């Protein structure tokens, strides 16, 4: 590894892999649901059941989860092409959307968000540090 130069790339790769794993976890796990049954003889009662992400969200939910994985890849893509400004913009947008998504799907993307945030910080330190020439 070449000092700080390779660390943003490593952290961006880690963020993309963790986001892909989080998307797979969401797609292949189930959650609990319930249905109210109205029976004239027994009254109203709840029947619990398990539901997949696809069953609860449909195709739109699958597209959203895969789009999150693609958003986490974008900073790596632009960093490899030596466009740190675009990497920073996509990283910031991805972090903001992850915080918003955390209110509905929980903390599943937060490990990827932490790796992305660290990558952005290291990228900024590397570019602004002493003796570093901007690329």
ZAPA-201639 format. One record per residue: z, x, y of N, C-alpha, C in turn; residue number from 1. Coordinates in nm, 4 decimals, always signed. Layout:
BEGIN
[migu [Z, X, Y], [Z, X, Y], [Z, X, Y], NUM]
...
END
This chain:
BEGIN
[migu [+0.0000, +0.0838, -0.1182], [+0.0000, +0.0000, +0.0000], [+0.0000, +0.0883, +0.1245], 1]
[migu [-0.0619, +0.0415, +0.2263], [-0.0805, +0.1191, +0.3484], [+0.0172, +0.0717, +0.4567], 2]
[migu [+0.1463, +0.0873, +0.4351], [+0.2467, +0.0505, +0.5342], [+0.2434, -0.0972, +0.5667], 3]
[migu [+0.2564, -0.1270, +0.6960], [+0.2585, -0.2661, +0.7409], [+0.1225, -0.3340, +0.7312], 4]
[migu [+0.0167, -0.2570, +0.7178], [-0.1168, -0.3158, +0.7148], [-0.1360, -0.4119, +0.5986], 5]
[migu [-0.0825, -0.3797, +0.4818], [-0.1035, -0.4631, +0.3638], [-0.0018, -0.5760, +0.3490], 6]
[migu [+0.1122, -0.5683, +0.4164], [+0.2152, -0.6698, +0.3984], [+0.1725, -0.8106, +0.4404], 7]
[migu [+0.1043, -0.8300, +0.5524], [+0.0612, -0.9666, +0.5829], [-0.0302, -1.0240, +0.4738], 8]
[migu [-0.1211, -0.9407, +0.4233], [-0.2103, -0.9876, +0.3173], [-0.1314, -1.0279, +0.1933], 9]
[migu [-0.0348, -0.9468, +0.1553], [+0.0480, -0.9771, +0.0376], [+0.1260, -1.1066, +0.0590], 10]
[migu [+0.1842, -1.1231, +0.1777], [+0.2618, -1.2441, +0.2058], [+0.1722, -1.3674, +0.2144], 11]
[migu [+0.0515, -1.3525, +0.2685], [-0.0415, -1.4658, +0.2736], [-0.0881, -1.5051, +0.1334], 12]
[migu [-0.1098, -1.4065, +0.0473], [-0.1455, -1.4371, -0.0917], [-0.0309, -1.5104, -0.1590], 13]
[migu [+0.0916, -1.4621, -0.1387], [+0.2090, -1.5277, -0.1964], [+0.2204, -1.6718, -0.1473], 14]
[migu [+0.1988, -1.6940, -0.0181], [+0.2056, -1.8294, +0.0376], [+0.0997, -1.9199, -0.0245], 15]
[migu [-0.0224, -1.8694, -0.0410], [-0.1298, -1.9506, -0.1002], [-0.0984, -1.9846, -0.2460], 16]
[migu [-0.0465, -1.8888, -0.3207], [-0.0129, -1.9139, -0.4623], [+0.1035, -2.0122, -0.4731], 17]
[migu [+0.2053, -1.9954, -0.3889], [+0.3184, -2.0883, -0.3917], [+0.2768, -2.2294, -0.3509], 18]
[migu [+0.1861, -2.2408, -0.2552], [+0.1376, -2.3729, -0.2144], [+0.0571, -2.4386, -0.3262], 19]
[migu [-0.0228, -2.3594, -0.3961], [-0.0976, -2.4129, -0.5094], [-0.0019, -2.4598, -0.6195], 20]
[migu [+0.1025, -2.3819, -0.6442], [+0.2030, -2.4215, -0.7435], [+0.2766, -2.5479, -0.6995], 21]
[migu [+0.3082, -2.5590, -0.5714], [+0.3745, -2.6796, -0.5204], [+0.2842, -2.8012, -0.5343], 22]
[migu [+0.1554, -2.7840, -0.5064], [+0.0609, -2.8950, -0.5225], [+0.0526, -2.9389, -0.6682], 23]
[migu [+0.0482, -2.8424, -0.7591], [+0.0444, -2.8754, -0.9018], [+0.1732, -2.9451, -0.9441], 24]
[migu [+0.2861, -2.8993, -0.8922], [+0.4138, -2.9638, -0.9243], [+0.4139, -3.1093, -0.8809], 25]
[migu [+0.3641, -3.1341, -0.7621], [+0.3579, -3.2722, -0.7129], [+0.2630, -3.3554, -0.7976], 26]
[migu [+0.1457, -3.3014, -0.8273], [+0.0455, -3.3783, -0.9014], [+0.0889, -3.4102, -1.0437], 27]
[migu [+0.1629, -3.3191, -1.1077], [+0.1944, -3.3374, -1.2490], [+0.3367, -3.3837, -1.2761], 28]
[migu [+0.4131, -3.4102, -1.1723], [+0.5478, -3.4617, -1.1946], [+0.5491, -3.6124, -1.1708], 29]
[migu [+0.6555, -3.6743, -1.2137], [+0.6698, -3.8185, -1.1951], [+0.7952, -3.8460, -1.1138], 30]
[migu [+0.7998, -3.9633, -1.0569], [+0.9184, -4.0063, -0.9836], [+0.9604, -4.1427, -1.0352], 31]
[migu [+1.0788, -4.1826, -0.9966], [+1.1303, -4.3101, -1.0443], [+1.0896, -4.4219, -0.9508], 32]
[migu [+1.0575, -4.5337, -1.0099], [+1.0276, -4.6537, -0.9349], [+1.0985, -4.7700, -1.0018], 33]
[migu [+1.0928, -4.8834, -0.9395], [+1.1519, -5.0020, -1.0019], [+1.0746, -5.1250, -0.9581], 34]
[migu [+1.0848, -5.2241, -1.0384], [+1.0162, -5.3494, -1.0123], [+1.1171, -5.4618, -1.0274], 35]
[migu [+1.1157, -5.5551, -0.9357], [+1.2052, -5.6695, -0.9440], [+1.1386, -5.7781, -1.0272], 36]
[migu [+1.2087, -5.8197, -1.1314], [+1.1592, -5.9258, -1.2183], [+1.2386, -6.0524, -1.1869], 37]
[migu [+1.1655, -6.1608, -1.1651], [+1.2293, -6.2884, -1.1370], [+1.2181, -6.3745, -1.2623], 38]
[migu [+1.3309, -6.4004, -1.3227], [+1.3357, -6.4808, -1.4453], [+1.4226, -6.6026, -1.4172], 39]
[migu [+1.3693, -6.7236, -1.4383], [+1.4476, -6.8441, -1.4079], [+1.5769, -6.8527, -1.4902], 40]
[migu [+1.5747, -6.8012, -1.6101], [+1.6931, -6.8120, -1.6959], [+1.7922, -6.6975, -1.6712], 41]
[migu [+1.7410, -6.5770, -1.6516], [+1.8282, -6.4603, -1.6363], [+1.8528, -6.4218, -1.4909], 42]
[migu [+1.7766, -6.4754, -1.3995], [+1.7904, -6.4396, -1.2593], [+1.7019, -6.3205, -1.2246], 43]
[migu [+1.7275, -6.2615, -1.1121], [+1.6503, -6.1452, -1.0671], [+1.7149, -6.0176, -1.1191], 44]
[migu [+1.6325, -5.9255, -1.1677], [+1.6847, -5.7961, -1.2118], [+1.5781, -5.6896, -1.1924], 45]
[migu [+1.6248, -5.5656, -1.1826], [+1.5380, -5.4502, -1.1600], [+1.5010, -5.3857, -1.2928], 46]
[migu [+1.3732, -5.3519, -1.3072], [+1.3249, -5.2804, -1.4249], [+1.2781, -5.1423, -1.3785], 47]
[migu [+1.3471, -5.0348, -1.4198], [+1.3059, -4.9007, -1.3784], [+1.1855, -4.8516, -1.4591], 48]
[migu [+1.1056, -4.7659, -1.3978], [+0.9913, -4.7044, -1.4664], [+0.9582, -4.5727, -1.3973], 49]
[migu [+0.8779, -4.4899, -1.4624], [+0.8330, -4.3614, -1.4076], [+0.6903, -4.3787, -1.3553], 50]
[migu [+0.6617, -4.3162, -1.2422], [+0.5296, -4.3283, -1.1812], [+0.4828, -4.1886, -1.1385], 51]
[migu [+0.3541, -4.1599, -1.1611], [+0.2976, -4.0308, -1.1207], [+0.2565, -4.0356, -0.9733], 52]
[migu [+0.2277, -3.9178, -0.9182], [+0.1817, -3.9091, -0.7797], [+0.0526, -3.9885, -0.7620], 53]
[migu [-0.0393, -3.9745, -0.8573], [-0.1667, -4.0461, -0.8482], [-0.1442, -4.1976, -0.8536], 54]
[migu [-0.0559, -4.2431, -0.9407], [-0.0301, -4.3873, -0.9511], [+0.0337, -4.4424, -0.8242], 55]
[migu [+0.1150, -4.3618, -0.7583], [+0.1803, -4.4124, -0.6380], [+0.0949, -4.3951, -0.5120], 56]
[migu [+0.0116, -4.2900, -0.5074], [-0.0650, -4.2617, -0.3864], [-0.2153, -4.2857, -0.3984], 57]
[migu [-0.2671, -4.2846, -0.5196], [-0.4109, -4.2999, -0.5392], [-0.4845, -4.1694, -0.5104], 58]
[migu [-0.6172, -4.1792, -0.4992], [-0.6983, -4.0601, -0.4759], [-0.6675, -3.9947, -0.3427], 59]
[migu [-0.6294, -4.0762, -0.2448], [-0.5979, -4.0205, -0.1140], [-0.4814, -3.9212, -0.1251], 60]
[migu [-0.3822, -3.9518, -0.2029], [-0.2688, -3.8614, -0.2226], [-0.3106, -3.7305, -0.2878], 61]
[migu [-0.4046, -3.7371, -0.3808], [-0.4547, -3.6159, -0.4462], [-0.5289, -3.5289, -0.3448], 62]
[migu [-0.6100, -3.5909, -0.2614], [-0.6847, -3.5179, -0.1584], [-0.5883, -3.4496, -0.0610], 63]
[migu [-0.4828, -3.5197, -0.0213], [-0.3866, -3.4634, +0.0729], [-0.3172, -3.3411, +0.0131], 64]
[migu [-0.2754, -3.3503, -0.1120], [-0.2063, -3.2388, -0.1772], [-0.2998, -3.1181, -0.1913], 65]
[migu [-0.4238, -3.1411, -0.2263], [-0.5192, -3.0305, -0.2371], [-0.5551, -2.9731, -0.0998], 66]
[migu [-0.5558, -3.0573, +0.0028], [-0.5811, -3.0086, +0.1387], [-0.4677, -2.9168, +0.1847], 67]
[migu [-0.3452, -2.9468, +0.1448], [-0.2337, -2.8582, +0.1786], [-0.2533, -2.7210, +0.1156], 68]
[migu [-0.2963, -2.7183, -0.0084], [-0.3207, -2.5893, -0.0740], [-0.4298, -2.5123, -0.0001], 69]
[migu [-0.5326, -2.5820, +0.0462], [-0.6400, -2.5164, +0.1218], [-0.5901, -2.4661, +0.2571], 70]
[migu [-0.5017, -2.5420, +0.3225], [-0.4461, -2.4977, +0.4502], [-0.3662, -2.3685, +0.4346], 71]
[migu [-0.2981, -2.3537, +0.3243], [-0.2215, -2.2312, +0.3017], [-0.3113, -2.1120, +0.2696], 72]
[migu [-0.4323, -2.1384, +0.2244], [-0.5270, -2.0299, +0.1992], [-0.5939, -1.9818, +0.3289], 73]
[migu [-0.6061, -2.0682, +0.4273], [-0.6808, -2.0367, +0.5502], [-0.6305, -1.9114, +0.6222], 74]
[migu [-0.4992, -1.8903, +0.6423], [-0.4576, -1.7663, +0.7100], [-0.5007, -1.6400, +0.6340], 75]
[migu [-0.4940, -1.6433, +0.5025], [-0.5396, -1.5299, +0.4221], [-0.6896, -1.5073, +0.4424], 76]
[migu [-0.7651, -1.6142, +0.4399], [-0.9102, -1.6068, +0.4582], [-0.9440, -1.5387, +0.5908], 77]
[migu [-0.8828, -1.5829, +0.6988], [-0.9146, -1.5268, +0.8300], [-0.8571, -1.3865, +0.8479], 78]
[migu [-0.7425, -1.3599, +0.7874], [-0.6855, -1.2250, +0.7971], [-0.7756, -1.1232, +0.7274], 79]
[migu [-0.8299, -1.1606, +0.6126], [-0.9206, -1.0707, +0.5407], [-1.0476, -1.0431, +0.6203], 80]
[migu [-1.0897, -1.1372, +0.7018], [-1.2096, -1.1197, +0.7833], [-1.1776, -1.0622, +0.9207], 81]
[migu [-1.0564, -1.0089, +0.9347], [-1.0102, -0.9440, +1.0566], [-1.0199, -1.0357, +1.1781], 82]
[migu [-0.9734, -1.1584, +1.1591], [-0.9648, -1.2559, +1.2677], [-0.8201, -1.3042, +1.2765], 83]
[migu [-0.7310, -1.2187, +1.3272], [-0.5889, -1.2533, +1.3282], [-0.5547, -1.3729, +1.4170], 84]
[migu [-0.6320, -1.3957, +1.5203], [-0.6079, -1.5123, +1.6050], [-0.6269, -1.6420, +1.5282], 85]
[migu [-0.7355, -1.6503, +1.4534], [-0.7602, -1.7694, +1.3723], [-0.6552, -1.7819, +1.2614], 86]
[migu [-0.6141, -1.6692, +1.2040], [-0.5092, -1.6726, +1.1010], [-0.3797, -1.7263, +1.1597], 87]
[migu [-0.3470, -1.6836, +1.2816], [-0.2244, -1.7301, +1.3456], [-0.2311, -1.8793, +1.3789], 88]
[migu [-0.3457, -1.9251, +1.4273], [-0.3606, -2.0675, +1.4610], [-0.3483, -2.1528, +1.3351], 89]
[migu [-0.4211, -2.1173, +1.2295], [-0.4122, -2.1943, +1.1061], [-0.2722, -2.1857, +1.0449], 90]
[migu [-0.2084, -2.0697, +1.0583], [-0.0721, -2.0563, +1.0084], [+0.0245, -2.1476, +1.0824], 91]
[migu [+0.0131, -2.1528, +1.2146], [+0.1012, -2.2383, +1.2945], [+0.0782, -2.3859, +1.2638], 92]
[migu [-0.0473, -2.4257, +1.2512], [-0.0781, -2.5651, +1.2172], [-0.0235, -2.5993, +1.0794], 93]
[migu [-0.0403, -2.5087, +0.9853], [+0.0089, -2.5325, +0.8494], [+0.1603, -2.5445, +0.8477], 94]
[migu [+0.2293, -2.4592, +0.9219], [+0.3754, -2.4675, +0.9274], [+0.4216, -2.5987, +0.9901], 95]
[migu [+0.3548, -2.6413, +1.0964], [+0.3916, -2.7676, +1.1615], [+0.3699, -2.8863, +1.0668], 96]
[migu [+0.2575, -2.8873, +0.9979], [+0.2303, -2.9966, +0.9033], [+0.3265, -2.9938, +0.7857], 97]
[migu [+0.3708, -2.8756, +0.7454], [+0.4665, -2.8652, +0.6359], [+0.6012, -2.9234, +0.6761], 98]
[migu [+0.6431, -2.8979, +0.7985], [+0.7688, -2.9564, +0.8458], [+0.7579, -3.1084, +0.8474], 99]
[migu [+0.6465, -3.1609, +0.8958], [+0.6271, -3.3063, +0.8963], [+0.6218, -3.3632, +0.7549], 100]
[migu [+0.5532, -3.2945, +0.6644], [+0.5436, -3.3418, +0.5267], [+0.6780, -3.3356, +0.4561], 101]
[migu [+0.7638, -3.2453, +0.4999], [+0.8956, -3.2335, +0.4387], [+0.9775, -3.3614, +0.4481], 102]
[migu [+0.9492, -3.4455, +0.5466], [+1.0210, -3.5717, +0.5595], [+0.9807, -3.6724, +0.4527], 103]
[migu [+0.8621, -3.6580, +0.3954], [+0.8178, -3.7555, +0.2947], [+0.8189, -3.6997, +0.1531], 104]
[migu [+0.7754, -3.5761, +0.1341], [+0.7672, -3.5220, -0.0022], [+0.8755, -3.4209, -0.0334], 105]
[migu [+0.9605, -3.3932, +0.0619], [+1.0715, -3.3028, +0.0356], [+1.0379, -3.1575, +0.0655], 106]
[migu [+1.1157, -3.0693, +0.0072], [+1.1086, -2.9270, +0.0394], [+1.0182, -2.8468, -0.0524], 107]
[migu [+0.9298, -2.9121, -0.1228], [+0.8509, -2.8442, -0.2251], [+0.7583, -2.7354, -0.1680], 108]
[migu [+0.7113, -2.7515, -0.0457], [+0.6231, -2.6523, +0.0157], [+0.6987, -2.5475, +0.0979], 109]
[migu [+0.8289, -2.5585, +0.1101], [+0.9032, -2.4679, +0.1969], [+0.9042, -2.3218, +0.1496], 110]
[migu [+0.9058, -2.2899, +0.0209], [+0.8924, -2.1478, -0.0166], [+0.7593, -2.0879, +0.0308], 111]
[migu [+0.6520, -2.1651, +0.0200], [+0.5218, -2.1181, +0.0694], [+0.5250, -2.1047, +0.2212], 112]
[migu [+0.5925, -2.1969, +0.2883], [+0.6028, -2.1906, +0.4343], [+0.6807, -2.0663, +0.4775], 113]
[migu [+0.7849, -2.0310, +0.4042], [+0.8621, -1.9117, +0.4368], [+0.7772, -1.7852, +0.4215], 114]
[migu [+0.7008, -1.7767, +0.3129], [+0.6125, -1.6612, +0.2926], [+0.5066, -1.6553, +0.4025], 115]
[migu [+0.4523, -1.7699, +0.4409], [+0.3523, -1.7745, +0.5482], [+0.4132, -1.7307, +0.6811], 116]
[migu [+0.5318, -1.7803, +0.7116], [+0.5980, -1.7423, +0.8360], [+0.6262, -1.5919, +0.8400], 117]
[migu [+0.6746, -1.5370, +0.7303], [+0.6988, -1.3927, +0.7245], [+0.5686, -1.3140, +0.7420], 118]
[migu [+0.4604, -1.3631, +0.6816], [+0.3303, -1.2977, +0.6976], [+0.2834, -1.2983, +0.8419], 119]
[migu [+0.3042, -1.4105, +0.9105], [+0.2647, -1.4186, +1.0509], [+0.3485, -1.3250, +1.1379], 120]
[migu [+0.4776, -1.3178, +1.1086], [+0.5650, -1.2283, +1.1852], [+0.5249, -1.0826, +1.1629], 121]
[migu [+0.5043, -1.0442, +1.0378], [+0.4657, -0.9057, +1.0086], [+0.3297, -0.8739, +1.0699], 122]
[migu [+0.2385, -0.9700, +1.0651], [+0.1073, -0.9493, +1.1262], [+0.1225, -0.9244, +1.2769], 123]
[migu [+0.2080, -1.0018, +1.3424], [+0.2306, -0.9837, +1.4855], [+0.2982, -0.8518, +1.5172], 124]
[migu [+0.3967, -0.8137, +1.4363], [+0.4658, -0.6860, +1.4573], [+0.3691, -0.5702, +1.4378], 125]
[migu [+0.2865, -0.5816, +1.3360], [+0.1901, -0.4748, +1.3087], [+0.0922, -0.4592, +1.4234], 126]
[migu [+0.0461, -0.5703, +1.4795], [-0.0524, -0.5643, +1.5869], [+0.0100, -0.5197, +1.7199], 127]
[migu [+0.1360, -0.5541, +1.7411], [+0.1987, -0.5243, +1.8698], [+0.2906, -0.4024, +1.8651], 128]
[migu [+0.3080, -0.3458, +1.7463], [+0.4005, -0.2351, +1.7308], [+0.3518, -0.1080, +1.7983], 129]
[migu [+0.4442, -0.0132, +1.8168], [+0.4062, +0.1123, +1.8828], [+0.3115, +0.1944, +1.7950], 130]
[migu [+0.2117, +0.2513, +1.8597], [+0.1167, +0.3370, +1.7893], [+0.0131, +0.2622, +1.7075], 131]
[migu [+0.0111, +0.1307, +1.7178], [-0.0856, +0.0522, +1.6410], [-0.2025, +0.0165, +1.7312], 132]
[migu [-0.3192, +0.0385, +1.6803], [-0.4394, +0.0015, +1.7535], [-0.4799, -0.1392, +1.7126], 133]
[migu [-0.5077, -0.2293, +1.8070], [-0.5543, -0.3628, +1.7683], [-0.6874, -0.3537, +1.6949], 134]
[migu [-0.7023, -0.4344, +1.5927], [-0.8287, -0.4359, +1.5172], [-0.9152, -0.5485, +1.5608], 135]
END
